[in-house]
Amino acid sequence: MERYYVNPEELAVLHMCLSSKLCMRIFRIISAEKGAINISAICRKAGCSTGNAKRHLQRLVRLGVVEEEQLCGLHIFYPKQGEMARLLRRTMEELEAEADKCALRGKA
């Protein structure tokens, strides 16, 4: 099992991101992009309002897994590579696997 070192602030933001289905959906959308994506495209793909998207994107930026750039009033977001991004992806995979196990047990 890999070990990741996070400070208390990062842990709190990570918990907020993982406890929100919308935040995880937004992270997946940005991670799937090969380049940059603007906030309007994120909202359209995630099916949410701009206000909700901004709030979750600010958390992802604070966590260090997404980079924000402002160009002429447009908010552009890029996925960042790094230890925290790997931790978030790995944790999301583990949570999805656990949810699948619970769903299979419920059907049996």
N, C-alpha and C positions, 0 to 999 in steps of 0.2 A: 504494500500500500504506500502510495506517495505521501509525503508530508509537505504541507504548505504552511507558511508562516504569515499570519495576518494580525494586524493590530486591532484593538477593540472597535475603533471607528469603522474600519473596513468590514469587520464581522457584523456590525449592526446594519450597515448598508447592504451587505450580502444577504443577510436574513430578510430585509425588506424586499429585495429583488426576488429572492426565491419564494417568498410567500405571496407573490403577485403573478397570476397567470398572464396578465397583460405585459408585465415587465419581461417575463421570460419569452413571450411571443415576440416582443420588440427586439430583444437581444438575438433571437434566432433569425429574424428578418435581416438585421444588420450584418450578422455573421455570414449569412448566405450570399450577400452581395460581394461581387468581385472588387468593386470600387466604392465610391461615395454614393450616398442616398440622402435625399432631402426629406424634411419632416412631413411634407404632404404625401409623398410616396409611402412613408412608414405608416401614416395614419390610414391611408387607403388599404394597404396590405393587412394591417392589424385590425382594421375595423373599429377604430376608436377616434375620439375627438383630439384636436390639437392640444388642448389643455392637459388631458390625461397623458398624451404622448410626451409632452414637454416635461411633466413631472417625473415620469419614469426614465426618460433620457438623461435628465439631470442626475438621477441616482446612478445610472450606468456610467456617466462621465466621472462622477465623484469616485466611483469604484475603480475607475481606470481601465475599463474594458472597451470603452467607446471614446472616440475623439470627436470633438465638435469644432466646426469652423464656420465663421459667418462671412458670407460673400454677398455684398450689396443687399443686405437685409434677409438673405436666404440662410437658413440653418442647414448645414451639410454635416452628415455624420459618417465616420469611418470606423470600421472595426479595428481594435488594437490587439496585437499579439502580446502575450506575456503570461506570467505566472497566474495572475488573477483571472484572466480570460480562460486559461486552461482549467482553473479551479471551478469557475462558474459552469463551464461546459460539462465537466466531469460530474459535478453535483447534479446538474439537470438530468444527465443520462441516468444516474443512480436513482433519482426520484421517479423518473419515468419507468424504469425497470421495476421498481417497487410497486408503482401503481398498476402496472400490467400484471404482476404477480397477484395482487389483491383482487383485481378484476377476474382473473382466472379462477381463483379460489371461490369467488362469489357465484360463478356460473356452475361450479361442480356440485 
